[in-house]
Amino acid sequence: MPPETTTSAAAAAPNVIHNIGYRHYDGPRLGRAYARRSLFSQSVRGSYGLGRSAKSKVLPMLLFGVMSLTAGILVAVTMFTHAKSLPVEYTRFAIYLQAVIALYLAAQAPQSVSRDLRFKTVPLYFSRPIERSDYVAAKFAAMAGALFILTSVPLLILYAGALLAKLDFLDQTKGLAQGLVCVALLSLLFGGIGLVVSALTPRRGFGVAAVIAVLTVPYGAVSAIQGIAFVQGKEAAVGWLGLFSPVTLIDGVQSAFLGGTSSFPNGLAPSTAAGFVYLLVTLGVIAGCYALLSLRYRKAGL
């Protein structure tokens, strides 16, 4: 057939709509609550490298192993020496291993938020039925939850070992409950600080360094100044100086209300009145971190 004939036949043919297989979605609309839960669970899993590459699992699992192994060693010491109590109080365990917790937070907080900012994937979250408040709430809860897992599992190991060593059940149960309250506060405080610092920069390396600095530099400065104040006889100032470091904040709360001993010079624990100030400042910092994170994401991705 000549080309002219083919062209005229195609032009005369009626328009045809081809069915290529797309179908309308008739399933349930899961909404914002489902999106929040999914983001929360994905963020918690990501904090331990689950669902990510093998090398992403190494550091979080190694640090989790260090925390758990330390608790196991303390249990073994208790059992073999037939001690009447655990070598470390439940409320003091996280304080002693603060360096491990800080390293974990410095590695995982930037991974949780900095990557979304750097690769500009934040708008993709908001293309779903999810608001900025949902994103902030899910990320905050996920970071705190990941830290709580890191710090509470060793306490459960200590508790199980104490019962196997036939230590007093009521004393150990009370100590475990106090320890869980302590690490819950620590997880919220550290998680909030880590996320706020990490959200300030899209560079993961800068976030890691900044988180470590925020947690360690104030603690070192406060501890040094507390020691100087104690030597100079200004013991009243020792307790109040602890308000200026995240670690000493938690230390002050647990020593004032949770039956733990203090790591302040000469074991000077804050008074009950000062303890309430410690608690209020701790809760205020947690709330402030959440507010700052919400403010940070008010314009993120636009």
C-alpha positions in Angstrom: 0.0 0.0 0.0 1.4 3.4 -0.9 2.4 5.7 2.1 -0.3 8.2 1.1 -3.0 5.6 1.5 -1.6 4.4 5.0 -1.5 8.0 6.3 -5.1 8.8 5.2 -6.4 5.5 6.7 -4.7 6.3 10.1 -6.2 9.7 10.1 -9.7 8.4 9.4 -9.5 5.8 12.2 -11.4 6.7 15.4 -9.5 7.6 18.6 -9.0 4.6 20.9 -8.4 4.5 24.7 -6.1 1.6 25.5 -6.5 -0.2 28.8 -2.9 -0.6 30.1 -3.8 -2.2 33.4 -4.1 0.7 35.9 -6.9 0.2 38.5 -8.4 2.5 41.0 -7.4 1.8 44.7 -10.4 0.6 46.7 -8.5 -0.5 49.9 -8.6 1.2 53.3 -7.1 4.6 53.8 -4.8 4.1 56.8 -4.2 7.8 57.5 -1.8 9.8 59.7 -1.7 7.4 62.7 -0.4 4.5 60.5 2.1 6.9 58.9 3.4 7.9 62.3 3.7 4.3 63.5 5.5 3.3 60.3 8.0 6.2 60.5 8.6 5.4 64.2 9.2 1.7 63.7 11.4 2.4 60.6 13.5 4.9 62.6 13.9 2.6 65.6 15.0 -0.2 63.2 17.4 2.1 61.4 19.0 3.1 64.7 20.2 -0.5 65.0 21.0 -0.9 61.4 18.1 -3.2 60.7 16.9 -2.9 57.1 20.2 -1.2 56.2 23.6 -2.4 54.9 25.7 -4.8 57.0 28.3 -2.1 57.9 25.5 0.1 59.3 24.7 -2.7 61.8 28.3 -3.0 63.2 28.6 0.1 65.4 25.1 0.1 67.0 25.2 -3.7 67.6 28.7 -3.5 69.0 27.8 -0.7 71.5 24.6 -2.7 72.5 26.9 -5.7 73.0 29.3 -3.6 75.2 26.4 -2.5 77.4 24.9 -6.0 77.7 28.3 -7.6 78.2 29.2 -5.2 81.0 26.0 -6.1 82.8 26.7 -9.8 82.3 30.2 -9.3 83.8 28.7 -7.6 86.9 26.3 -10.4 87.3 29.1 -13.0 87.1 31.1 -11.1 89.7 28.1 -11.0 92.0 27.4 -14.7 91.7 31.0 -15.9 92.0 31.8 -13.7 95.0 28.5 -14.4 96.7 28.0 -10.7 97.2 25.0 -9.4 99.0 24.3 -6.7 96.4 25.2 -5.8 92.8 28.5 -4.0 92.3 26.6 -1.1 90.6 23.2 0.3 91.4 20.5 0.2 88.8 20.3 3.9 88.7 24.1 4.3 88.4 24.7 1.9 85.5 23.9 4.4 82.7 25.9 7.1 84.4 29.0 4.9 84.5 28.5 4.0 80.8 27.7 7.4 79.6 30.6 7.4 77.1 29.1 4.4 75.3 25.6 6.0 75.3 27.1 9.3 74.0 28.9 7.4 71.2 25.7 5.6 70.2 23.7 8.8 70.2 26.4 10.7 68.2 26.3 7.9 65.5 22.6 7.4 65.2 21.0 10.8 65.8 22.5 12.4 62.6 21.6 9.2 60.7 18.0 9.7 61.8 17.5 13.4 60.7 20.6 14.7 58.9 20.3 12.4 55.9 16.7 13.5 55.2 17.9 17.1 55.2 21.0 16.6 53.2 19.3 14.6 50.4 16.1 16.7 50.6 13.8 13.8 51.2 11.8 15.6 53.8 9.2 16.7 51.3 8.6 13.1 50.4 7.3 12.4 53.9 4.9 15.3 53.7 3.5 14.1 50.3 1.8 11.4 52.4 -1.0 12.1 55.0 1.5 13.2 57.6 2.2 16.6 59.1 5.4 18.1 60.3 4.3 17.6 63.9 3.9 13.9 63.1 7.4 13.7 61.7 8.9 15.4 64.7 6.9 13.3 67.2 7.9 10.0 65.4 11.6 10.9 65.2 11.7 12.1 68.8 10.0 9.0 70.1 12.1 6.7 67.9 15.4 8.2 69.1 14.3 8.1 72.8 13.0 4.5 72.3 16.3 3.3 70.7 18.2 4.8 73.6 15.8 3.2 76.1 16.4 -0.2 74.5 20.1 0.4 74.7 20.0 1.3 78.4 17.1 -0.8 79.8 18.2 -4.2 78.4 21.4 -4.2 80.6 19.2 -3.4 83.6 17.1 -6.4 82.9 20.2 -8.6 82.7 21.3 -7.2 86.0 17.9 -7.9 87.5 17.8 -11.5 86.2 21.3 -12.1 87.5 20.4 -10.7 90.9 17.5 -13.1 91.2 19.7 -16.0 90.1 22.2 -14.9 92.8 19.2 -15.1 95.2 19.4 -11.5 96.2 16.3 -10.0 97.9 13.4 -10.0 95.4 11.7 -6.8 96.7 14.9 -4.8 96.9 15.9 -5.8 93.4 12.5 -5.1 91.9 12.4 -1.7 93.5 15.9 -1.0 92.2 14.9 -2.1 88.7 11.9 0.2 88.7 14.0 3.1 89.8 16.6 2.3 87.2 14.0 2.1 84.4 12.7 5.6 85.4 16.2 6.9 85.4 17.1 5.6 81.9 13.7 6.7 80.6 14.5 10.3 81.6 18.0 9.9 80.2 16.7 8.6 76.9 14.3 11.5 76.5 16.9 14.1 77.5 19.8 12.7 75.4 17.6 11.9 72.5 16.1 15.4 72.3 19.5 17.0 72.6 21.0 14.7 70.0 18.2 15.3 67.4 18.2 19.1 67.9 22.0 19.3 67.4 21.9 16.9 64.4 19.0 18.8 62.7 21.1 22.0 62.6 23.4 20.6 59.9 22.8 18.3 56.9 26.4 17.1 57.2 26.4 13.8 59.2 30.1 14.2 60.2 29.5 17.7 61.7 26.5 16.3 63.5 28.5 13.4 65.0 31.2 15.8 66.3 28.6 18.3 67.6 26.7 15.7 69.6 29.8 14.4 71.2 30.9 17.9 72.1 27.5 18.9 73.6 27.5 15.9 75.8 31.1 15.7 76.9 32.4 19.2 77.1 29.8 20.5 79.6 30.2 17.4 81.7 34.0 17.8 81.9 33.7 21.5 82.6 31.0 21.0 85.3 33.0 18.2 87.0 36.1 20.3 87.1 34.4 23.3 88.5 32.6 21.2 91.1 35.9 19.8 92.2 37.4 23.3 92.6 34.3 24.5 94.5 34.5 21.5 96.9 38.2 22.0 97.6 37.6 25.7 98.3 34.8 24.7 100.8 31.9 26.0 98.7 29.9 22.8 99.1 26.6 24.5 98.6 27.6 25.4 95.1 28.6 21.9 94.1 25.0 20.7 93.9 23.7 23.7 91.8 26.6 23.4 89.3 25.2 20.1 88.2 22.4 21.9 86.4 24.7 22.9 83.6 25.4 19.4 82.1 23.0 16.8 80.7 24.8 13.9 82.5 24.9 15.7 85.9 21.2 16.6 85.5 20.3 13.0 85.4 22.8 12.2 88.1 21.1 14.8 90.3 17.6 13.5 89.7 18.5 9.9 90.4 20.4 10.7 93.6 17.6 13.0 94.9 14.6 10.9 94.1 15.6 7.4 92.9 17.7 6.2 95.8 21.0 6.3 93.9 24.4 7.7 95.1 25.9 10.8 93.5 29.1 11.1 91.5 29.5 14.7 92.7 32.6 15.4 94.8 32.5 13.5 98.1 29.1 12.1 97.1 27.3 15.4 97.8 23.8 14.7 96.5 21.4 17.6 95.9 18.9 18.3 98.6 15.2 17.5 98.1 14.5 21.2 97.1 17.4 21.2 94.7 16.3 17.8 93.4 12.9 19.3 92.4 14.9 22.0 90.5 16.9 19.3 88.8 13.7 17.5 87.8 12.1 20.7 86.5 15.2 21.7 84.5 15.4 18.2 83.0 11.7 18.2 81.9 12.2 21.8 80.7 15.1 20.8 78.5 13.2 17.9 77.1 10.2 20.1 76.2 12.5 22.8 74.9 14.3 20.3 72.6 10.9 19.1 71.2 9.9 22.7 70.6 13.2 23.6 68.9 12.9 20.5 66.7 9.3 21.4 65.7 10.5 24.9 64.9 13.3 23.6 62.8 11.0 21.5 60.7 8.4 24.2 60.3 10.1 25.4 57.1 12.2 22.3 56.3 11.7 20.9 52.8 9.8 24.0 51.5 
